[in-house]
Amino acid sequence: MNGEINQKYSPAAPKRALFVVTQSEMGGAQRFYYNFISGLDRSKYEILIAVGSDGGGDLLARFKENGFSVRELKFLKRDISFSNDLRALLELRRLIKNFHADTLFLNSSKAGFVGSLAARLCRKTERPKVIYRIGGWTFNDPWPQWKKRFWIILEKISARWKDVIIVNNKHDFEQAQTLKIRPKQKITLIYNGLDVYRMDFFPREEARLKLFEKISRQAGRIFQAEKIIGTIANFYPPKGLEFLVEAAEFFKNDDGIAFFVIGDGEDRQKLEGMIKEKGLEKKIFLPGRLTDAHRFLPAFDLFVLPSLKEGFPWSLIEAMAAKLPVIAAAVGAVPEIIEDGKNGIIVKPGDAAQIAAKIKEILTNDRLAQEMGIQAHQTVLFKFNAAQMNNQTEAIL
Protein backbone atom coordinates (compact mmCIF):
# COMPACT_ATOMS: atom_id res chain seq x y z
CA MET A 1 0.00 0.00 0.00
CA ASN A 2 1.64 3.25 -1.14
CA GLY A 3 1.00 6.85 -0.18
CA GLU A 4 -1.37 8.09 2.49
CA ILE A 5 -4.25 5.95 3.66
CA ASN A 6 -7.39 8.04 3.85
CA GLN A 7 -10.38 5.74 3.67
CA LYS A 8 -13.86 7.06 4.37
CA TYR A 9 -15.20 5.77 7.66
CA SER A 10 -18.55 4.00 7.78
CA PRO A 11 -20.21 2.79 11.00
CA ALA A 12 -21.35 -0.34 9.14
CA ALA A 13 -17.85 -1.19 7.94
CA PRO A 14 -15.89 -4.14 9.39
CA LYS A 15 -13.79 -3.43 12.48
CA ARG A 16 -10.61 -1.65 11.46
CA ALA A 17 -7.57 -3.33 13.01
CA LEU A 18 -4.08 -1.87 12.65
CA PHE A 19 -1.29 -4.33 13.52
CA VAL A 20 2.20 -2.98 14.22
CA VAL A 21 5.50 -4.76 14.83
CA THR A 22 9.04 -3.35 14.96
CA GLN A 23 10.94 -5.66 12.59
CA SER A 24 10.09 -7.71 9.52
CA GLU A 25 12.33 -10.74 10.05
CA MET A 26 10.46 -13.91 11.03
CA GLY A 27 11.08 -13.96 14.76
CA GLY A 28 8.58 -14.85 17.47
CA ALA A 29 6.49 -11.67 17.26
CA GLN A 30 6.29 -11.96 13.49
CA ARG A 31 5.38 -15.66 13.64
CA PHE A 32 2.53 -14.85 15.99
CA TYR A 33 1.22 -12.10 13.72
CA TYR A 34 1.42 -14.23 10.61
CA ASN A 35 -0.35 -17.20 12.21
CA PHE A 36 -3.00 -15.15 13.98
CA ILE A 37 -3.85 -12.58 11.30
CA SER A 38 -3.94 -15.18 8.53
CA GLY A 39 -6.71 -16.98 10.41
CA LEU A 40 -8.97 -13.94 10.87
CA ASP A 41 -12.26 -13.68 8.96
CA ARG A 42 -11.59 -10.84 6.52
CA SER A 43 -15.30 -10.11 6.20
CA LYS A 44 -15.26 -9.07 9.87
CA TYR A 45 -12.06 -6.99 9.82
CA GLU A 46 -10.47 -4.29 7.72
CA ILE A 47 -6.81 -5.16 8.33
CA LEU A 48 -3.66 -3.11 7.84
CA ILE A 49 -0.23 -4.44 8.83
CA ALA A 50 2.52 -1.89 9.53
CA VAL A 51 6.09 -3.07 9.99
CA GLY A 52 9.36 -1.31 10.75
CA SER A 53 12.05 -1.12 8.09
CA ASP A 54 14.60 -3.38 9.85
CA GLY A 55 14.80 -7.11 9.20
CA GLY A 56 14.79 -7.77 5.46
CA GLY A 57 11.06 -7.60 4.72
CA ASP A 58 10.15 -11.29 4.97
CA LEU A 59 7.00 -10.65 7.00
CA LEU A 60 5.78 -7.94 4.63
CA ALA A 61 6.39 -10.17 1.62
CA ARG A 62 4.38 -13.02 3.13
CA PHE A 63 1.42 -10.83 3.94
CA LYS A 64 1.50 -9.25 0.47
CA GLU A 65 1.45 -12.70 -1.12
CA ASN A 66 -1.72 -13.44 0.84
CA GLY A 67 -3.48 -10.26 -0.27
CA PHE A 68 -3.16 -8.20 2.92
CA SER A 69 -2.67 -4.43 2.96
CA VAL A 70 0.77 -3.64 4.33
CA ARG A 71 2.78 -0.56 5.12
CA GLU A 72 6.50 -0.21 5.85
CA LEU A 73 7.26 2.25 8.64
CA LYS A 74 10.44 3.96 7.53
CA PHE A 75 11.50 5.29 10.92
CA LEU A 76 10.41 2.50 13.28
CA LYS A 77 13.63 0.65 14.12
CA ARG A 78 14.84 -1.71 16.84
CA ASP A 79 17.64 0.48 18.18
CA ILE A 80 16.81 3.57 20.20
CA SER A 81 17.35 6.82 18.30
CA PHE A 82 15.67 10.08 19.36
CA SER A 83 15.33 11.42 15.82
CA ASN A 84 14.06 8.15 14.31
CA ASP A 85 11.77 7.44 17.25
CA LEU A 86 10.18 10.90 17.06
CA ARG A 87 9.59 10.46 13.34
CA ALA A 88 8.19 6.98 13.92
CA LEU A 89 5.82 8.45 16.52
CA LEU A 90 4.50 11.00 14.03
CA GLU A 91 4.38 8.37 11.29
CA LEU A 92 2.25 6.07 13.42
CA ARG A 93 -0.02 8.84 14.69
CA ARG A 94 -0.76 9.84 11.10
CA LEU A 95 -1.39 6.22 10.14
CA ILE A 96 -3.83 5.67 13.03
CA LYS A 97 -5.72 8.82 12.06
CA ASN A 98 -5.88 8.16 8.32
CA PHE A 99 -6.81 4.49 8.69
CA HIS A 100 -9.49 5.30 11.29
CA ALA A 101 -8.29 2.35 13.36
CA ASP A 102 -10.79 0.94 15.84
CA THR A 103 -8.10 -1.27 17.36
CA LEU A 104 -4.34 -0.80 17.47
CA PHE A 105 -2.59 -4.14 18.07
CA LEU A 106 1.07 -3.71 19.02
CA ASN A 107 3.65 -6.47 19.13
CA SER A 108 7.25 -6.11 20.46
CA SER A 109 8.71 -3.65 22.95
CA LYS A 110 9.61 -0.74 20.68
CA ALA A 111 6.33 -0.83 18.75
CA GLY A 112 4.55 -1.14 22.10
CA PHE A 113 5.96 2.10 23.48
CA VAL A 114 5.95 4.23 20.33
CA GLY A 115 2.59 2.91 19.12
CA SER A 116 0.76 3.40 22.41
CA LEU A 117 2.17 6.92 22.74
CA ALA A 118 1.04 7.69 19.19
CA ALA A 119 -2.49 6.54 20.09
CA ARG A 120 -2.38 8.62 23.27
CA LEU A 121 -1.53 11.73 21.23
CA CYS A 122 -4.56 11.27 18.99
CA ARG A 123 -7.74 13.19 19.75
CA LYS A 124 -10.15 11.20 21.93
CA THR A 125 -12.54 10.73 19.02
CA GLU A 126 -9.69 9.20 16.95
CA ARG A 127 -8.12 7.13 19.71
CA PRO A 128 -8.31 3.33 19.11
CA LYS A 129 -8.44 0.53 21.64
CA VAL A 130 -4.80 -0.40 22.29
CA ILE A 131 -3.79 -4.05 22.68
CA TYR A 132 -0.16 -4.83 23.41
CA ARG A 133 1.23 -8.33 23.12
CA ILE A 134 4.71 -8.92 24.47
CA GLY A 135 6.52 -12.15 23.68
CA GLY A 136 9.06 -11.66 26.47
CA TRP A 137 9.84 -8.50 28.44
CA THR A 138 12.88 -6.84 26.93
CA PHE A 139 14.20 -5.96 30.41
CA ASN A 140 14.96 -9.68 30.81
CA ASP A 141 17.54 -9.48 28.01
CA PRO A 142 21.23 -9.91 29.03
CA TRP A 143 21.78 -6.15 29.29
CA PRO A 144 23.45 -3.87 31.86
CA GLN A 145 21.28 -3.09 34.89
CA TRP A 146 20.75 0.54 33.87
CA LYS A 147 19.30 -0.56 30.54
CA LYS A 148 17.04 -3.13 32.18
CA ARG A 149 15.79 -0.48 34.60
CA PHE A 150 15.25 1.96 31.73
CA TRP A 151 12.95 -0.51 29.94
CA ILE A 152 11.07 -1.32 33.15
CA ILE A 153 10.31 2.40 33.51
CA LEU A 154 9.18 2.64 29.86
CA GLU A 155 6.89 -0.37 30.24
CA LYS A 156 5.36 1.00 33.45
CA ILE A 157 4.73 4.43 31.95
CA SER A 158 3.35 3.17 28.64
CA ALA A 159 1.10 0.58 30.30
CA ARG A 160 -1.20 3.50 31.20
CA TRP A 161 -1.74 4.15 27.49
CA LYS A 162 -2.73 0.55 26.75
CA ASP A 163 -6.11 -1.06 27.32
CA VAL A 164 -4.99 -4.70 27.39
CA ILE A 165 -1.58 -6.34 27.70
CA ILE A 166 -1.15 -9.95 26.57
CA VAL A 167 1.77 -12.04 27.82
CA ASN A 168 2.51 -15.61 26.74
CA ASN A 169 4.01 -17.12 29.90
CA LYS A 170 3.42 -17.12 33.66
CA HIS A 171 6.87 -15.75 34.44
CA ASP A 172 6.18 -12.54 32.50
CA PHE A 173 2.66 -12.32 33.94
CA GLU A 174 4.02 -12.51 37.49
CA GLN A 175 6.78 -9.99 36.70
CA ALA A 176 4.17 -7.51 35.47
CA GLN A 177 2.26 -7.85 38.72
CA THR A 178 5.40 -7.50 40.85
CA LEU A 179 6.66 -4.47 38.90
CA LYS A 180 3.18 -2.89 38.76
CA ILE A 181 2.96 -2.83 34.97
CA ARG A 182 -0.77 -2.09 34.80
CA PRO A 183 -2.81 -1.37 31.65
CA LYS A 184 -6.16 0.42 31.81
CA GLN A 185 -8.26 -2.76 31.64
CA LYS A 186 -6.30 -5.96 32.26
CA ILE A 187 -3.21 -8.04 31.69
CA THR A 188 -3.89 -11.56 30.45
CA LEU A 189 -1.96 -14.76 29.72
CA ILE A 190 -2.39 -16.49 26.35
CA TYR A 191 0.01 -19.28 25.41
CA ASN A 192 1.39 -19.62 21.89
CA GLY A 193 -0.08 -22.44 19.86
CA LEU A 194 0.46 -24.42 16.66
CA ASP A 195 -1.72 -26.36 14.27
CA VAL A 196 0.31 -29.57 14.29
CA TYR A 197 -1.47 -30.96 11.25
CA ARG A 198 -0.47 -28.00 9.05
CA MET A 199 3.24 -27.89 9.85
CA ASP A 200 4.27 -29.31 6.42
CA PHE A 201 7.66 -30.65 7.55
CA PHE A 202 10.01 -32.07 4.94
CA PRO A 203 10.47 -35.84 5.22
CA ARG A 204 13.60 -36.60 7.22
CA GLU A 205 15.79 -37.71 4.32
CA GLU A 206 14.74 -34.79 2.13
CA ALA A 207 15.41 -32.29 4.93
CA ARG A 208 18.86 -33.76 5.57
CA LEU A 209 19.72 -33.83 1.88
CA LYS A 210 18.78 -30.16 1.45
CA LEU A 211 20.88 -29.14 4.46
CA PHE A 212 23.84 -31.29 3.42
CA GLU A 213 23.76 -29.86 -0.11
CA LYS A 214 23.72 -26.29 1.23
CA ILE A 215 26.62 -26.89 3.59
CA SER A 216 28.58 -28.78 0.92
CA ARG A 217 28.28 -25.77 -1.42
CA GLN A 218 29.40 -23.39 1.33
CA ALA A 219 32.33 -25.59 2.42
CA GLY A 220 33.37 -26.70 -1.06
CA ARG A 221 33.36 -30.35 -0.01
CA ILE A 222 30.87 -33.19 0.40
CA PHE A 223 29.29 -33.09 3.84
CA GLN A 224 27.88 -36.04 5.81
CA ALA A 225 26.95 -36.64 9.45
CA GLU A 226 25.30 -39.48 11.32
CA LYS A 227 23.75 -37.35 14.09
CA ILE A 228 22.69 -33.71 13.88
CA ILE A 229 22.09 -31.45 16.86
CA GLY A 230 20.34 -28.31 15.73
CA THR A 231 18.53 -25.13 16.59
CA ILE A 232 16.70 -22.29 14.82
CA ALA A 233 17.27 -18.76 16.11
CA ASN A 234 17.94 -15.15 15.27
CA PHE A 235 21.56 -14.43 16.14
CA TYR A 236 20.94 -12.05 19.06
CA PRO A 237 22.55 -12.06 22.55
CA PRO A 238 19.38 -13.34 24.33
CA LYS A 239 19.54 -16.56 22.30
CA GLY A 240 22.71 -17.72 24.10
CA LEU A 241 24.11 -19.37 20.98
CA GLU A 242 27.68 -19.09 22.25
CA PHE A 243 26.82 -21.77 24.82
CA LEU A 244 25.78 -24.15 22.06
CA VAL A 245 29.15 -23.51 20.39
CA GLU A 246 30.88 -24.27 23.70
CA ALA A 247 28.81 -27.45 24.09
CA ALA A 248 29.83 -28.54 20.58
CA GLU A 249 33.47 -28.41 21.68
CA PHE A 250 32.83 -31.44 23.93
CA PHE A 251 32.16 -33.44 20.72
CA LYS A 252 35.13 -32.09 18.78
CA ASN A 253 36.66 -35.52 18.17
CA ASP A 254 33.42 -37.31 17.28
CA ASP A 255 33.19 -37.19 13.48
CA GLY A 256 29.67 -38.62 13.45
CA ILE A 257 28.08 -35.63 15.21
CA ALA A 258 27.46 -32.18 13.68
CA PHE A 259 25.76 -29.04 14.97
CA PHE A 260 23.55 -26.79 12.83
CA VAL A 261 22.33 -23.30 13.75
CA ILE A 262 19.75 -22.11 11.22
CA GLY A 263 19.27 -18.33 11.21
CA ASP A 264 21.25 -15.11 11.07
CA GLY A 265 21.65 -11.75 12.79
CA GLU A 266 23.95 -9.27 14.46
CA ASP A 267 25.96 -11.92 16.38
CA ARG A 268 26.98 -13.90 13.31
CA GLN A 269 30.52 -12.51 13.20
CA LYS A 270 30.94 -13.22 16.91
CA LEU A 271 29.80 -16.84 16.49
CA GLU A 272 31.98 -17.37 13.42
CA GLY A 273 34.93 -16.06 15.41
CA MET A 274 34.23 -18.48 18.27
CA ILE A 275 33.89 -21.41 15.89
CA LYS A 276 37.21 -20.58 14.23
CA GLU A 277 38.99 -19.93 17.53
CA LYS A 278 37.92 -23.31 18.90
CA GLY A 279 38.72 -25.16 15.67
CA LEU A 280 35.09 -26.23 15.15
CA GLU A 281 34.74 -25.35 11.46
CA LYS A 282 34.03 -29.01 10.66
CA LYS A 283 31.75 -29.47 13.67
CA ILE A 284 29.27 -26.57 13.78
CA PHE A 285 27.63 -25.01 10.72
CA LEU A 286 25.68 -21.82 10.09
CA PRO A 287 23.64 -22.32 6.90
CA GLY A 288 21.95 -18.92 7.23
CA ARG A 289 18.28 -18.03 7.14
CA LEU A 290 16.11 -20.58 5.40
CA THR A 291 12.58 -19.90 4.17
CA ASP A 292 10.10 -21.74 6.40
CA ALA A 293 13.01 -22.98 8.51
CA HIS A 294 10.73 -25.19 10.61
CA ARG A 295 10.31 -27.51 7.62
CA PHE A 296 13.94 -28.63 8.09
CA LEU A 297 13.46 -29.76 11.70
CA PRO A 298 13.10 -33.48 10.84
CA ALA A 299 16.74 -33.36 9.68
CA PHE A 300 17.77 -33.03 13.34
CA ASP A 301 18.18 -35.86 15.81
CA LEU A 302 17.96 -33.44 18.72
CA PHE A 303 16.89 -29.80 19.16
CA VAL A 304 18.64 -27.49 21.63
CA LEU A 305 17.41 -24.08 22.83
CA PRO A 306 20.31 -22.49 24.80
CA SER A 307 18.59 -19.11 25.36
CA LEU A 308 19.32 -16.70 28.18
CA LYS A 309 15.89 -15.09 27.71
CA GLU A 310 12.66 -16.17 26.05
CA GLY A 311 8.98 -15.45 26.22
CA PHE A 312 7.27 -18.48 24.76
CA PRO A 313 9.66 -19.86 22.10
CA TRP A 314 8.01 -20.83 18.83
CA SER A 315 11.04 -22.81 17.68
CA LEU A 316 10.80 -25.05 20.74
CA ILE A 317 7.17 -26.07 20.21
CA GLU A 318 7.83 -26.47 16.48
CA ALA A 319 10.62 -28.92 17.29
CA MET A 320 8.30 -30.72 19.69
CA ALA A 321 5.61 -30.87 17.00
CA ALA A 322 8.24 -32.51 14.76
CA LYS A 323 8.60 -35.25 17.42
CA LEU A 324 12.16 -34.29 18.29
CA PRO A 325 13.68 -34.77 21.73
CA VAL A 326 14.46 -31.29 23.04
CA ILE A 327 16.87 -29.67 25.47
CA ALA A 328 16.04 -26.13 26.60
CA ALA A 329 17.34 -23.61 29.12
CA ALA A 330 15.00 -22.80 32.01
CA VAL A 331 13.92 -19.33 30.86
CA GLY A 332 10.54 -17.76 30.14
CA ALA A 333 7.81 -20.31 29.46
CA VAL A 334 10.19 -23.27 29.08
CA PRO A 335 9.38 -24.73 32.54
CA GLU A 336 5.68 -24.40 31.63
CA ILE A 337 6.19 -26.30 28.37
CA ILE A 338 8.64 -29.02 29.38
CA GLU A 339 8.17 -31.57 32.12
CA ASP A 340 11.82 -32.36 32.75
CA GLY A 341 12.74 -35.91 31.77
CA LYS A 342 9.35 -36.66 30.21
CA ASN A 343 8.74 -34.51 27.10
CA GLY A 344 12.17 -32.89 27.08
CA ILE A 345 15.09 -31.88 29.27
CA ILE A 346 15.60 -28.57 31.06
CA VAL A 347 19.09 -27.18 31.72
CA LYS A 348 20.46 -24.15 33.54
CA PRO A 349 20.90 -21.04 31.33
CA GLY A 350 24.50 -20.48 30.27
CA ASP A 351 25.73 -23.95 31.28
CA ALA A 352 27.48 -25.42 28.22
CA ALA A 353 28.81 -28.44 30.13
CA GLN A 354 25.32 -29.43 31.23
CA ILE A 355 24.01 -29.00 27.68
CA ALA A 356 26.79 -31.27 26.39
CA ALA A 357 26.08 -33.90 29.07
CA LYS A 358 22.39 -33.99 28.24
CA ILE A 359 23.11 -34.19 24.50
CA LYS A 360 25.27 -37.24 25.15
CA GLU A 361 22.59 -38.77 27.37
CA ILE A 362 19.95 -38.53 24.65
CA LEU A 363 22.18 -39.54 21.72
CA THR A 364 23.23 -42.72 23.52
CA ASN A 365 19.67 -43.76 24.40
CA ASP A 366 17.47 -44.26 21.34
CA ARG A 367 14.52 -45.39 23.41
CA LEU A 368 14.65 -42.24 25.56
CA ALA A 369 14.94 -40.03 22.48
CA GLN A 370 11.95 -41.67 20.80
CA GLU A 371 9.75 -41.54 23.91
CA MET A 372 10.58 -37.88 24.54
CA GLY A 373 9.76 -37.02 20.94
CA ILE A 374 6.36 -38.70 21.18
CA GLN A 375 5.54 -36.99 24.49
CA ALA A 376 6.70 -33.64 23.08
CA HIS A 377 4.37 -33.98 20.09
CA GLN A 378 1.44 -34.85 22.37
CA THR A 379 2.14 -31.80 24.54
CA VAL A 380 1.83 -29.41 21.60
CA LEU A 381 -1.17 -31.22 20.16
CA PHE A 382 -3.26 -31.08 23.32
CA LYS A 383 -1.91 -28.17 25.36
CA PHE A 384 -0.50 -25.56 22.97
CA ASN A 385 -2.77 -25.56 19.93
CA ALA A 386 -3.43 -22.74 17.49
CA ALA A 387 -7.23 -22.75 17.81
CA GLN A 388 -7.05 -22.00 21.53
CA MET A 389 -4.50 -19.20 21.03
CA ASN A 390 -6.44 -17.62 18.17
CA ASN A 391 -9.83 -17.78 19.88
CA GLN A 392 -8.55 -16.24 23.10
CA THR A 393 -6.73 -13.46 21.22
CA GLU A 394 -9.62 -12.65 18.90
CA ALA A 395 -11.96 -12.40 21.87
CA ILE A 396 -9.80 -9.48 23.03
CA LEU A 397 -9.51 -8.01 19.53
PEKAMO-V678940 format. One record per helix or strand. SS is the DSSP state (a for helix, b for strand). FROM is the first residue (numbers start at 1). LEN is the number of residues. If there is no record, write none. Layout:
SS/FROM/LEN, SS/FROM/LEN
This chain:
b/15/9, a/28/11, b/45/10, a/58/8, b/69/5, a/82/18, b/103/5, a/109/12, a/124/3, b/129/6, a/138/3, a/145/15, b/164/4, a/170/10, b/186/4, b/194/1, a/196/3, a/204/16, b/227/6, a/237/3, a/241/11, b/257/6, a/268/10, b/284/5, a/293/7, b/302/4, a/314/8, b/326/4, a/334/4, b/340/1, b/344/4, a/352/12, a/366/18, b/385/1, a/386/11
